[in-house]
Amino acid sequence: MTAPTLTLTSGTTIPALGLGTWPMDDADVATAVETAIGAGYRLIDTAENYGNEAGVGEGVRRSGIDRGEVFLTTKFNEKWHSYDGVRQAFEASAARLGVDYIDLFLAHWPRPAFGGFVEAVRGLVALREEGLIRAVGVSNFKPAHLQAVLDAGLVPDVNQIKRDPRNPRRAELAFHAEHGILTEAYTPLGKAGDLLAEPAITQAAQAHGRTPAQVVLRWHTQTGAVPIPKSANPGRIAENIAIFDFELTADEIAGIDALDTGDADVADSDVVGH
């Protein structure tokens, strides 16, 4: 099974579900990426800070798939937060991945105290105009950070944020939707394993003959986000993408929505990051 695609503001299409790769090392991630592509994944997410871009590239090559069929995403650190710095970051990441273009390139954190995130996005737009990247992304940006970017006349295609049923990030999703920014969800299954034991999730899983993890991932896709669950387990890799042949009811979505406990487990991107 492959995921359906969504169209970004720039016109580029992105798969509706992908593979996260933190904190796998090069060896483990190469195997996981090869396995995931074989299972139908076409969106792979990594980052400079993960230290595994070379392994991701190796996994893509091992899979035998044509480069143009894979949507490769990576992210850069604060040291590159300038118009020219982003180009250097691109060259370094592309070399580690072993590719000549990147599908989605993101500023990993806004780091407002460090400065330069607006110019970094401006540099990303220039790379997109040159065809070196296909889409412009940011990660962990709050609406205020995004507003600064928008005020400069720039519109990111994607904001990648931590999101799960206990932290649904409704304000962020509403802001993204208003401005044509797609939401990607990392850690989509939450950090606490007890989330998957919540009755609202287990009951929906039983009703549809699915696993609790599949129900949560389907909740993401039906509520406006592209989840990127991480797994190195072949069984779970296959399970996580097999979610597009059933649909949660409005009542089931409402029940999962009610698990919201606020943003207590979401890092404050005004003060943390790299």
C-alpha positions as CSV (number, residue, x, y, z in Angstrom):
1,M,0.0,0.0,0.0
2,T,1.2,3.5,-0.8
3,A,-0.2,6.7,0.8
4,P,-2.3,9.1,-1.2
5,T,-0.7,12.5,-1.9
6,L,-1.6,16.0,-0.9
7,T,-0.8,19.2,-2.9
8,L,1.3,21.8,-1.2
9,T,0.9,25.6,-1.8
10,S,3.8,25.6,-4.1
11,G,2.1,22.9,-6.2
12,T,4.4,20.0,-5.2
13,T,2.7,16.8,-4.0
14,I,3.6,15.1,-0.8
15,P,2.6,11.6,0.5
16,A,0.1,11.7,3.3
17,L,2.2,9.5,5.6
18,G,5.9,9.0,6.0
19,L,8.7,7.3,7.9
20,G,10.4,9.1,10.8
21,T,14.0,8.1,11.4
22,W,15.1,9.6,14.8
23,P,17.1,8.2,16.7
24,M,18.3,5.5,14.3
25,D,22.0,5.3,13.3
26,D,23.2,5.0,9.7
27,A,23.2,1.2,9.7
28,D,19.8,0.8,11.3
29,V,18.2,3.5,9.2
30,A,19.5,2.2,5.9
31,T,17.7,-1.1,6.6
32,A,14.5,0.6,7.9
33,V,14.3,2.9,4.8
34,E,14.9,0.0,2.4
35,T,12.1,-2.0,4.3
36,A,9.8,1.0,4.3
37,I,10.1,1.7,0.6
38,G,9.4,-2.0,-0.1
39,A,6.3,-1.6,2.0
40,G,5.1,1.3,0.0
41,Y,6.5,4.4,1.8
42,R,7.5,7.3,-0.4
43,L,8.1,10.0,2.2
44,I,11.3,9.6,4.3
45,D,12.1,12.2,7.0
46,T,15.6,12.8,8.5
47,A,17.7,15.8,9.7
48,E,21.2,17.0,10.0
49,N,20.9,16.7,13.7
50,Y,19.9,13.0,13.5
51,G,23.3,12.1,12.2
52,N,21.8,9.5,9.8
53,E,21.4,11.3,6.5
54,A,24.0,9.1,4.9
55,G,22.2,6.0,6.0
56,V,18.9,7.3,4.7
57,G,20.5,7.8,1.3
58,E,22.0,4.3,1.4
59,G,18.6,2.9,2.2
60,V,17.0,4.6,-0.8
61,R,19.7,3.3,-3.1
62,R,19.4,-0.2,-1.7
63,S,15.7,-0.2,-2.4
64,G,16.3,0.1,-6.1
65,I,13.5,2.7,-6.5
66,D,13.9,5.6,-8.8
67,R,15.0,8.7,-7.0
68,G,12.1,10.7,-8.4
69,E,9.6,8.4,-6.7
70,V,10.9,9.2,-3.1
71,F,10.0,12.4,-1.3
72,L,13.2,13.0,0.8
73,T,12.9,15.5,3.7
74,T,15.7,16.8,5.9
75,K,16.3,19.7,8.3
76,F,19.1,22.0,9.1
77,N,20.4,23.5,12.4
78,E,20.6,27.1,13.6
79,K,24.2,27.6,12.6
80,W,22.9,27.9,9.0
81,H,20.2,30.6,9.8
82,S,21.0,33.1,7.1
83,Y,20.3,33.5,3.4
84,D,23.7,32.2,2.3
85,G,23.9,29.7,5.2
86,V,20.9,27.7,3.9
87,R,22.7,27.1,0.7
88,Q,25.7,25.7,2.6
89,A,23.3,23.5,4.6
90,F,21.7,22.3,1.5
91,E,25.0,21.3,-0.1
92,A,26.1,19.5,3.0
93,S,22.8,17.5,3.4
94,A,22.6,16.7,-0.3
95,A,26.1,15.4,-0.2
96,R,25.4,13.2,2.8
97,L,22.2,11.9,1.2
98,G,23.9,11.4,-2.1
99,V,21.3,13.4,-4.1
100,D,21.3,16.4,-6.3
101,Y,18.0,17.8,-5.0
102,I,16.0,17.6,-1.8
103,D,12.2,17.4,-1.9
104,L,11.5,19.3,1.4
105,F,14.1,21.2,3.3
106,L,13.2,22.6,6.7
107,A,14.6,24.9,9.3
108,H,14.6,22.5,12.3
109,W,13.9,25.1,15.0
110,P,13.2,28.8,14.9
111,R,15.7,29.8,17.5
112,P,14.5,33.4,17.8
113,A,17.3,34.3,20.3
114,F,19.9,33.2,17.7
115,G,18.1,35.2,15.0
116,G,18.0,34.7,11.2
117,F,15.1,32.3,10.8
118,V,13.2,34.7,8.4
119,E,16.3,35.0,6.3
120,A,16.8,31.3,6.4
121,V,13.3,30.9,4.9
122,R,14.1,33.5,2.3
123,G,17.2,31.4,1.4
124,L,14.9,28.3,1.2
125,V,12.6,30.1,-1.3
126,A,15.6,30.9,-3.4
127,L,16.7,27.2,-3.4
128,R,13.2,26.3,-4.5
129,E,13.2,28.8,-7.3
130,E,16.5,27.2,-8.5
131,G,15.0,23.7,-8.4
132,L,17.4,22.5,-5.8
133,I,14.6,21.8,-3.4
134,R,10.9,21.2,-4.3
135,A,9.3,22.6,-1.1
136,V,10.1,25.0,1.7
137,G,9.7,23.9,5.3
138,V,10.0,24.9,8.9
139,S,9.7,22.8,12.0
140,N,8.6,23.7,15.6
141,F,7.5,27.2,14.5
142,K,4.8,28.8,16.6
143,P,2.2,31.0,14.9
144,A,4.2,34.1,16.0
145,H,7.3,32.7,14.3
146,L,5.3,31.9,11.2
147,Q,3.7,35.4,11.2
148,A,7.2,36.9,11.1
149,V,7.9,34.8,8.0
150,L,4.5,35.7,6.4
151,D,5.1,39.4,7.1
152,A,8.3,39.1,5.0
153,G,6.1,37.9,2.1
154,L,7.2,34.3,2.5
155,V,4.9,31.3,2.8
156,P,6.4,27.9,3.9
157,D,4.8,24.8,2.4
158,V,5.1,22.8,5.6
159,N,5.5,23.2,9.4
160,Q,6.5,20.0,11.1
161,I,5.4,19.9,14.8
162,K,5.1,17.5,17.6
163,R,1.5,16.3,17.7
164,D,-0.6,13.5,19.1
165,P,-4.1,13.1,20.5
166,R,-3.1,14.4,23.9
167,N,-1.4,17.4,22.2
168,P,-3.6,18.0,19.2
169,R,-2.2,21.6,18.6
170,R,-5.5,22.9,17.3
171,A,-4.4,26.6,17.3
172,E,-1.4,25.7,15.2
173,L,-3.4,23.6,12.8
174,A,-6.0,26.4,12.4
175,F,-3.2,28.9,11.7
176,H,-1.6,26.6,9.2
177,A,-4.8,26.0,7.4
178,E,-5.6,29.7,7.2
179,H,-2.3,30.4,5.5
180,G,-2.0,27.4,3.3
181,I,0.7,25.6,5.3
182,L,0.6,21.8,5.6
183,T,1.0,20.3,9.1
184,E,3.4,17.4,9.5
185,A,3.2,15.5,12.8
186,Y,6.3,14.0,14.4
187,T,6.1,11.7,17.4
188,P,2.5,11.1,16.2
189,L,1.8,8.2,18.5
190,G,3.0,10.1,21.6
191,K,5.8,9.3,23.9
192,A,3.8,7.5,26.6
193,G,2.8,4.0,25.6
194,D,-0.4,4.3,27.7
195,L,-1.9,6.6,25.0
196,L,-2.7,3.5,22.9
197,A,-4.6,2.0,25.8
198,E,-7.1,4.8,26.0
199,P,-10.7,3.5,25.6
200,A,-11.5,6.0,22.8
201,I,-8.7,4.5,20.8
202,T,-9.0,0.8,21.7
203,Q,-12.8,0.9,21.0
204,A,-12.3,2.4,17.6
205,A,-9.6,-0.1,16.9
206,Q,-11.9,-3.0,17.8
207,A,-14.8,-1.5,15.7
208,H,-12.6,-1.3,12.6
209,G,-10.5,-4.5,13.1
210,R,-7.3,-2.3,13.4
211,T,-4.6,-1.7,15.9
212,P,-4.6,1.3,18.2
213,A,-1.6,2.7,16.4
214,Q,-3.4,2.5,13.1
215,V,-6.4,4.4,14.6
216,V,-4.2,7.2,15.9
217,L,-2.4,7.6,12.6
218,R,-5.8,7.6,10.8
219,W,-6.9,10.3,13.3
220,H,-4.0,12.4,12.2
221,T,-4.7,12.1,8.5
222,Q,-8.4,12.8,9.0
223,T,-7.8,15.9,11.1
224,G,-5.4,17.6,8.7
225,A,-1.9,16.3,9.4
226,V,0.7,14.1,7.7
227,P,2.1,11.8,10.4
228,I,5.7,10.5,10.2
229,P,5.9,7.6,12.7
230,K,9.3,6.2,13.4
231,S,9.9,2.4,13.4
232,A,12.6,0.0,12.5
233,N,10.3,-3.0,13.0
234,P,9.2,-4.5,9.6
235,G,5.8,-5.5,11.0
236,R,5.1,-2.1,12.4
237,I,6.4,-0.3,9.3
238,A,3.9,-2.3,7.2
239,E,1.1,-1.7,9.8
240,N,1.6,2.0,10.0
241,I,1.0,2.7,6.4
242,A,-2.0,0.4,6.1
243,I,-4.5,3.0,7.2
244,F,-6.0,4.4,4.1
245,D,-8.7,1.7,3.5
246,F,-10.8,2.6,6.5
247,E,-12.3,5.8,8.0
248,L,-13.0,6.9,11.5
249,T,-16.5,8.2,12.2
250,A,-17.2,11.7,13.4
251,D,-18.0,10.3,16.9
252,E,-14.7,8.3,17.0
253,I,-12.7,11.4,16.0
254,A,-14.5,13.4,18.7
255,G,-13.7,10.8,21.3
256,I,-10.0,10.9,20.4
257,D,-10.1,14.7,20.3
258,A,-11.3,14.6,23.9
259,L,-8.0,13.1,25.0
260,D,-6.5,16.6,24.7
261,T,-4.5,17.5,27.9
262,G,-2.9,20.6,26.4
263,D,0.6,21.2,25.3
264,A,2.4,20.2,28.5
265,D,4.6,17.7,26.6
266,V,5.5,20.1,23.8
267,A,8.9,21.9,24.1
268,D,8.8,25.7,24.1
269,S,10.5,26.6,20.7
270,D,11.1,30.2,21.9
271,V,13.8,28.8,24.2
272,V,14.9,25.3,23.0
273,G,16.2,23.9,19.8
274,H,19.4,23.6,17.9
